[in-house]
Amino acid sequence: MVDEKQKNKNDILNANNEPILVGIQTCLEMVFPDRETRPSFRTFADWKQRRYFPSVKIGKRVFLEPAKVRAALERRFEIQAVDVR
């Protein structure tokens, strides 16, 4: 059942171009599907606090759009290859 749940989360991330809002833990699991290599919840929450990626706050709840989070993290942390000639 865990694999089914993970498959559904990945389908949501890739299925539509429509924005979807999810909680912090769910977004962490969607953006980093491999449990062994994903950052900790504390690190992910720290990145949110430092505004590494956009978030939506409604009342006391915080929501993230996984596609935007991934794009923001790629812009911030991607290391470009150097062309060696």
C-alpha positions in Angstrom: 0.0 0.0 0.0 2.9 2.4 0.6 4.1 1.9 -3.0 0.5 2.7 -4.2 0.4 5.9 -2.0 3.8 7.0 -3.4 2.8 6.3 -7.0 -0.3 8.4 -6.5 1.8 11.3 -5.1 4.1 11.1 -8.1 1.2 11.0 -10.5 -0.3 14.2 -8.9 3.1 15.9 -9.4 3.3 15.0 -13.1 -0.3 14.5 -14.1 -1.6 18.0 -14.8 -0.3 21.5 -15.3 -2.9 22.7 -12.8 -1.4 24.0 -9.5 -1.9 21.7 -6.5 -1.4 22.7 -2.9 -0.2 20.2 -0.3 1.1 20.3 3.2 4.8 20.5 4.0 5.4 16.8 4.7 3.5 15.7 1.6 5.4 18.1 -0.5 8.7 16.9 0.9 7.7 13.3 0.0 6.6 14.3 -3.5 9.7 16.4 -4.4 12.1 13.8 -2.8 10.4 10.4 -3.4 13.5 8.4 -2.2 13.2 8.1 1.6 16.9 7.3 2.0 18.2 10.4 0.3 15.6 13.1 1.1 16.5 15.9 3.4 15.0 15.9 6.9 11.7 17.6 7.6 13.6 20.1 9.8 15.9 21.0 6.9 13.0 21.3 4.5 11.1 23.6 7.0 14.3 25.7 7.4 14.5 26.1 3.6 10.8 27.3 3.7 11.6 29.7 6.5 14.6 31.1 4.5 12.2 31.5 1.5 14.1 29.2 -0.8 10.7 28.4 -2.4 7.3 30.0 -2.4 4.5 29.0 0.1 0.9 29.9 0.7 -0.3 30.6 4.2 -4.0 30.3 4.9 -4.7 31.0 8.5 -2.2 28.9 10.5 -1.8 26.3 7.7 1.0 26.4 5.2 0.7 24.9 1.7 3.2 24.3 -1.0 3.0 23.7 -4.7 5.4 20.8 -5.4 6.2 21.8 -9.0 7.1 25.3 -7.9 9.2 24.0 -4.9 11.2 21.7 -7.2 11.8 24.5 -9.8 12.9 26.9 -7.0 15.3 24.3 -5.5 16.7 23.5 -8.9 17.4 27.2 -9.6 19.0 27.6 -6.2 21.1 24.4 -5.9 21.8 23.3 -9.5 25.5 23.3 -10.3 26.1 23.9 -14.0 28.5 21.7 -15.9 31.7 23.3 -17.1 32.6 22.7 -20.7 36.2 21.4 -20.7 38.1 21.6 -24.0 
